[in-house]
């Protein structure tokens, strides 16, 4: 099944400052802040929610189609998508813009200072999720504000079931807009902080929000994830990782597992278990797209954790 992944494609430039920010930022001088950090260690990662979700879904043998807007500097990412066998048919390049990118500086205490440039992502509303052929399932993940609203409406109008994954885009919307997108969606996926924020923004308790969709999923870090389905709740445990290296992109890997289970008509318990495995595999590597288990490796980890396999 072709699954349309609406969201961002981005570059993440991650730099490590070999000291602590607190030694260089004077609390009584923050009104006139002017600091510079020497960062001898730097790496550039391929990222963005749509890119990460599609990458993981491809690992599972899925058929993801990325819908995103990118800039003039996209060439190296385009080459990567081609190498991975990920279609660019719904990726639109906008001249005169940069691809979305984050510049993240981390100190030795894992504090972070991040600057994010949305670039071409701000024009995601120029894409139409209802016009990509042969799509059987979709997801609306963090993207430009108007793009997220439009893509929810377009999926619904086209009769394509989809998951709403507001993520860090949630503060862009009013409570009324968030309720509209929940009502248009078939599935909602959140982390625990986002679940609290969604309740605050909409004025609706989580059980009431869950009643509006077929399934609402809340990931809870080390506590696993909780599924709200047909008025009942059940938990999926986290799969212990062999090494905890970097949580960046774990939520996207988890969502790829959800989409794979939905696309194949699995029950929610099996779907959640696969999603948990995908998050565990990702956390063992730095970056959102550097883990590369074969499908057989995923199947083995699933069997070891839950007693069944792909």
Secondary structure as UniProt FT lines:
FT   STRAND          2..6
FT   STRAND          10..16
FT   HELIX           21..23
FT   HELIX           27..32
FT   STRAND          41..47
FT   HELIX           49..59
FT   TURN            60..61
FT   STRAND          63..70
FT   HELIX           72..74
FT   HELIX           75..84
FT   TURN            89..90
FT   STRAND          91..93
FT   TURN            95..96
FT   STRAND          100..106
FT   TURN            108..109
FT   STRAND          112..117
FT   HELIX           119..126
FT   TURN            129..130
FT   TURN            133..134
FT   STRAND          135..140
FT   HELIX           145..158
FT   STRAND          162..164
FT   HELIX           167..172
FT   HELIX           175..184
FT   STRAND          187..191
FT   HELIX           192..202
FT   HELIX           206..210
FT   TURN            211..212
FT   STRAND          215..219
FT   HELIX           221..223
FT   STRAND          225..229
FT   TURN            230..231
FT   STRAND          232..236
FT   TURN            248..249
FT   HELIX           250..263
FT   TURN            264..265
FT   HELIX           268..283
FT   HELIX           295..306
//
